């Protein structure tokens, strides 16, 4: 079992990563002195696999949790379902010292964090991520949110969890496509911050895809470590934290124009990373060789790397224009300077963007 800290002063919290540790979370819950009434938020698929194990551990810590299940899928991460969860919490009488547990992937983590930040103006939330994407990205850093038909995560808050509890064993029941989608975010960390991680992913792709526990622990720990370092320095994305959005400006636009149904989040980000690397090349920041290295690693993990479906360039531009990362109407892109180092650019000529999407 490994542990690291997201250093945010009085709001600091631990990320615990281990193998077969889900049933041991009660050891840590006792330290918080939560009130008895609590809730577990999940979806039917994940809860059928891990719900009872988590429930028993929570009850062992002296809590009495209700269970709230929402349908599985990005299209259900919306205000309607957050209102449904809030209603259930009110009916059950949770109070300001209560805690809610997010058991699932990024959808469950995002909507549960959002609900926790708004219920009684903020109660505790513990993230128990069960997908690779949520373990290395969405469960850490305090970004919460729900989607709107006009854009992804346009309604949300910055609200840190009290604890992130990662059991690598849950990845064994993850569909292969979901696992590979999570690898897109791991690849992202290598490109933006750690050339050594990028090379490690290249050298050990077979072991990682075979779910070797040691290699999984290594890449999850390093990914969380990078995110913790960045968030500790820039919690609310005033500067440095924006580098975590590499691949996301275009990736979110792809999700929006396909109604969140054609691609998983990580798949859209994978395509976005390739196109944003191409943009860096067109801008003269990197050589074509670096673009090929990025594309090659993404292909090695069987992730999509191009827009191979009918689309209108104007739809992508329209979706990017309402991206929450835009400032004063100007799009911001994270562009690689080399593997392991990126810059943030908002001075992209429209002609370069138009040239990306033929």
C-alpha positions, 0 to 999 in steps of 0.5 A, a space after each residue: 500500500 502506498 500513500 501520498 498527500 495533496 498539500 492544501 493546508 487545512 484542506 490537505 488529504 491523502 491518496 491511498 493506493 493498494 491491492 485488495 484494500 477496499 474492505 480496509 477503508 474502515 480503518 481510515 474512516 474512523 479517524 474523521 468522526 463523521 456522524 452516523 448517517 451517510 450515503 454511498 453513491 454508485 451505479 448498478 454495475 459497480 455496486 453489484 461488484 463492490 457495493 456490499 464490500 464497501 457497505 460492510 466496511 463503512 458499517 464496521 466504522 460505525 456509519 449507517 449508509 443509504 445507497 443511491 444508484 444512478 444509471 451508468 453513462 456520461 449522459 446521466 451526469 447532469 443537473 437532473 440526477 444531481 437533484 435526485 441525489 440531493 433529494 435522497 440525502 434530504 429524505 434520509 436526513 444527512 447532516 453537516 457532519 455526514 459523509 458521502 462515498 463516490 463508488 465508481 468511475 468519473 461520472 460517479 466521482 464528478 456528480 458525487 463531488 458536486 452534490 457534496 459541495 452543495 448539500 448544506 453548503 458542503 459536506 465531506 466526500 470520500 472518493 473510491 474510484 473503480 476505473 483507471 481514468 478516475 483513479 489517475 485523474 478525476 478523483 484527485 484535485 477537487 474538480 466536480 461538475 455536471 454536464 449541460 447540452 451546450 458543454 461538458 462540466 459547465 456547471 460545477 465547483 472546486 471542492 476537495 475530497 476528504 480522502 481518495 481510496 484506490 484499490 487496484 483490484 477493481 481494474 480486473 473487472 473493468 471492461 478492456 475498452 474502459 481500461 484503455 480509455 483510462 490509459 489516455 490520461 496516464 499518457 497525458 501525464 507523461 507528455 506534460 510532466 514526465 518523459 520517464 513515465 512516457 518511456 515506461 509506458 512504451 517499454 511496459 505496454 504488454 505488462 500494463 495491458 495484462 494488468 500486472 499489479 506492480 506496473 499498475 501500482 507504479 503508473 497510478 502512483 506516479 500519475 497521482 503524484 504528478 496531479 497532486 504536485 500540480 494541484 498543490 501549487 494551483 488548486 483553482 487553475 489560475 496558471 499551472 493547473 491548466 497543463 492538465 488540460 492537454 488534449 481536453 480542449 479538442 477532446 471535450 469538443 469531440 464529446 460535445 458534438 457526438 453527444 457523449 455517446 460515440 467516445 469514452 472520455 479518455 478516447 476523446 482526450 486521446 484524439 485531442 492529444 494527437 490533434 493538439 500535438 499536430 497544432 504544436 507542430 504547425 506552430 513550430 513548437 515541436 518536430 513531426 517526429 514528436 507528433 509521431 511518438 505521441 501518436 505511436 504510444 496512443 496507438 499502442 494502447 489501442 486508442 483512437 487517434 483521428 476523427 474518422 467519422 463525418 463531422 462539420 468543422 464548424 461544429 467543433 469550433 462552436 463547441 470549443 468556443 464555449 469551452 470553460 477554459 476559454 478566456 475573453 473569448 480566446 481559446 487556450 491550448 496546452 501544447 507540447 514543447 517536448 515529451 515531458 514539457 508543455 506550454 499554454 497558448 492562446 494566440 493561435 491563428 484561426 488559419 492554423 486551427 482550420 488546417 487541423 480539421 480538413 
